[in-house]
């Protein structure tokens, strides 16, 4: 696969020879590409980014493919904001495992595609689990994509031929893969399910973490009691805001170990703060007083000000129902060849049995396939039984009056 660098001297509308890939590193070339795709009904899209040492993802490459071409856009050489014009059109963007790509695009372009089709989601409705692009391409198209270094440095310039080939392969067959997946989904009557799941993914909230709930992510946060929870909320919130402002990972501001230690044994002075396990001068430089103020503020939080994580549980009388329903969902997922996580998670079952108004199992295809049968099970209108072959079946149950001697 050859690479053609496209600047002012070239036209993106001209099809590259055979397997050539266009490298877009010039603003005018990007504008021409966006214009040339104005009538495209669909296009394949992928991104390469890093976020190991930053709070926000750092975009390093955008890959685009359409019927007749592939382009690699270098965001380190050109402002990719004009891509927003393409993303806002009615054309369908085809991606694989799109969630993080959507976050990256929203930050880089100020928007996300108007329509998407996620091939990983589609594969999940066909019994492939949540496969990598390489796996699903090999299974469905019998094509082996080039193997690349998953940990390669995409911010390095110039990009190597191996990197360019690997990046291009991530989108080169996505449209062909989509056609094959859509054909199989239509044959099983599941295309509408996959499309609805893509719509839900597209509209998922991808905003920043609420600083006041950042402490929920701490390991063992649910074991904190009393004023320790208030200190954890205040200090974790301070850490999150610092990370956002400085664009560094929260752990670079304050290690989790130190945060939990502070929550369990709140220091009252700078001297005590310096003795906290895991803290050193680089963590306290210029912010020690702020951190101590956050500790003091956390100790003063009232119960009304405390943001507690939602308890994903039901009453004792319904706990057996959750376990039974989860076992049945796993069996159904196997029988229907659908990724169990797509059908219903334990949290989905809890939300349904708790009568949450926004429970996923109350709407769409999940309501028919999972929600309604689980309702019948918990209300006594159906029962689970072994089928004699190690599987479970949901059987209708006729209610009979219970008589007591």
NORVENSUL-V919477 format. One record per residue. N is the residue number from 1. SS is DSSP state (a for helix, b for strand, c for the rest). OMEGA is omega as a letter, one per 30 degrees, with the letter a starting at -180 (* if undefined). Layout:
BEGIN
n | ss | omega
N | SS | OMEGA
N | SS | OMEGA
END
This chain:
BEGIN
n | ss | omega
1 | c | a
2 | c | a
3 | b | l
4 | b | l
5 | b | a
6 | b | l
7 | c | a
8 | c | a
9 | c | a
10 | c | l
11 | c | a
12 | c | a
13 | c | l
14 | c | a
15 | c | l
16 | c | a
17 | c | l
18 | c | a
19 | c | l
20 | c | l
21 | b | l
22 | b | l
23 | b | a
24 | b | a
25 | c | a
26 | c | a
27 | a | a
28 | a | l
29 | a | l
30 | a | l
31 | a | l
32 | a | l
33 | a | l
34 | a | l
35 | a | a
36 | a | l
37 | c | a
38 | c | a
39 | c | a
40 | c | l
41 | c | l
42 | b | l
43 | b | l
44 | b | a
45 | b | l
46 | b | l
47 | b | l
48 | b | a
49 | b | l
50 | b | l
51 | c | a
52 | c | a
53 | c | l
54 | c | l
55 | c | l
56 | c | l
57 | c | l
58 | b | a
59 | b | a
60 | b | a
61 | b | l
62 | b | l
63 | b | l
64 | b | l
65 | b | l
66 | b | l
67 | c | l
68 | c | a
69 | b | l
70 | b | l
71 | b | l
72 | b | a
73 | b | a
74 | c | a
75 | c | l
76 | c | a
77 | c | a
78 | c | l
79 | c | a
80 | a | a
81 | a | l
82 | a | l
83 | a | l
84 | a | l
85 | a | l
86 | a | a
87 | a | a
88 | c | a
89 | c | a
90 | c | a
91 | c | l
92 | b | l
93 | b | l
94 | b | l
95 | b | l
96 | c | a
97 | c | a
98 | c | a
99 | a | a
100 | a | l
101 | a | l
102 | a | l
103 | a | a
104 | a | a
105 | a | a
106 | a | l
107 | a | a
108 | a | a
109 | a | a
110 | c | l
111 | c | l
112 | c | l
113 | c | l
114 | c | l
115 | b | l
116 | b | l
117 | b | a
118 | b | a
119 | a | l
120 | a | l
121 | a | l
122 | a | l
123 | a | l
124 | a | l
125 | c | l
126 | c | l
127 | c | a
128 | c | a
129 | c | l
130 | c | a
131 | c | l
132 | c | l
133 | a | l
134 | a | a
135 | a | a
136 | a | l
137 | a | l
138 | a | a
139 | a | a
140 | a | a
141 | a | a
142 | c | l
143 | c | l
144 | c | l
145 | c | l
146 | c | l
147 | c | l
148 | c | l
149 | c | a
150 | c | a
151 | c | a
152 | c | a
153 | c | a
154 | c | l
155 | c | a
156 | c | l
157 | c | f
158 | c | l
159 | c | a
160 | c | l
161 | a | l
162 | a | l
163 | a | a
164 | a | l
165 | a | l
166 | a | a
167 | a | a
168 | a | a
169 | a | l
170 | a | l
171 | a | a
172 | a | a
173 | c | a
174 | a | a
175 | a | l
176 | a | l
177 | a | l
178 | a | l
179 | a | a
180 | a | a
181 | a | l
182 | a | l
183 | a | l
184 | a | l
185 | a | l
186 | a | l
187 | a | a
188 | a | l
189 | c | a
190 | c | a
191 | a | a
192 | a | l
193 | a | a
194 | a | a
195 | a | l
196 | a | l
197 | a | l
198 | a | l
199 | a | l
200 | a | l
201 | a | a
202 | a | a
203 | c | l
204 | c | l
205 | c | l
206 | c | l
207 | c | l
208 | c | l
209 | c | l
210 | c | a
211 | a | a
212 | a | l
213 | a | a
214 | a | a
215 | a | l
216 | a | a
217 | a | a
218 | c | l
219 | c | l
220 | c | l
221 | a | a
222 | a | l
223 | a | l
224 | c | a
225 | c | l
226 | c | a
227 | a | l
228 | a | a
229 | a | l
230 | a | l
231 | a | l
232 | a | l
233 | a | a
234 | a | a
235 | a | l
236 | a | l
237 | a | l
238 | a | a
239 | a | a
240 | a | a
241 | a | l
242 | a | a
243 | a | l
244 | a | a
245 | a | a
246 | a | a
247 | c | l
248 | c | l
249 | c | a
250 | a | a
251 | a | l
252 | a | l
253 | a | a
254 | c | a
255 | c | l
256 | a | a
257 | a | a
258 | a | a
259 | a | l
260 | a | l
261 | a | l
262 | a | a
263 | a | a
264 | a | l
265 | c | a
266 | c | l
267 | c | a
268 | c | a
269 | c | l
270 | a | l
271 | a | l
272 | a | l
273 | a | a
274 | a | a
275 | c | a
276 | c | a
277 | c | l
278 | c | l
279 | c | l
280 | c | a
281 | a | a
282 | a | l
283 | a | a
284 | a | a
285 | c | l
286 | c | a
287 | c | a
288 | a | a
289 | a | l
290 | a | l
291 | a | l
292 | a | l
293 | a | l
294 | a | l
295 | a | a
296 | a | l
297 | a | a
298 | a | l
299 | a | a
300 | c | a
301 | c | l
302 | c | l
303 | c | a
304 | c | a
305 | c | a
306 | c | l
307 | c | a
308 | c | l
309 | c | a
310 | c | l
311 | c | a
312 | c | a
313 | c | l
314 | c | l
315 | c | a
316 | a | a
317 | a | a
318 | a | a
319 | a | l
320 | a | l
321 | a | l
322 | a | a
323 | a | l
324 | a | a
325 | a | l
326 | a | l
327 | a | l
328 | a | l
329 | a | l
330 | a | l
331 | a | l
332 | a | l
333 | a | l
334 | a | a
335 | a | a
336 | a | a
337 | c | l
338 | c | l
339 | c | a
340 | a | l
341 | a | l
342 | a | a
343 | a | a
344 | c | l
345 | c | l
346 | a | l
347 | a | l
348 | a | a
349 | a | l
350 | a | a
351 | a | l
352 | a | a
353 | a | l
354 | c | a
355 | c | l
356 | c | a
357 | c | a
358 | c | l
359 | c | a
360 | a | a
361 | a | l
362 | a | a
363 | c | l
364 | a | a
365 | a | l
366 | a | l
367 | a | a
368 | a | a
369 | a | a
370 | a | a
371 | a | a
372 | a | l
373 | a | l
374 | a | l
375 | a | l
376 | a | l
377 | a | a
378 | a | l
379 | c | l
380 | c | a
381 | c | l
382 | b | a
383 | b | l
384 | b | l
385 | b | l
386 | b | a
387 | c | a
388 | c | a
389 | c | l
390 | c | a
391 | c | l
392 | b | l
393 | b | l
394 | b | a
395 | b | l
396 | b | a
397 | c | l
398 | c | a
399 | c | l
400 | c | a
401 | c | l
402 | c | l
403 | c | l
404 | c | l
405 | c | *
END
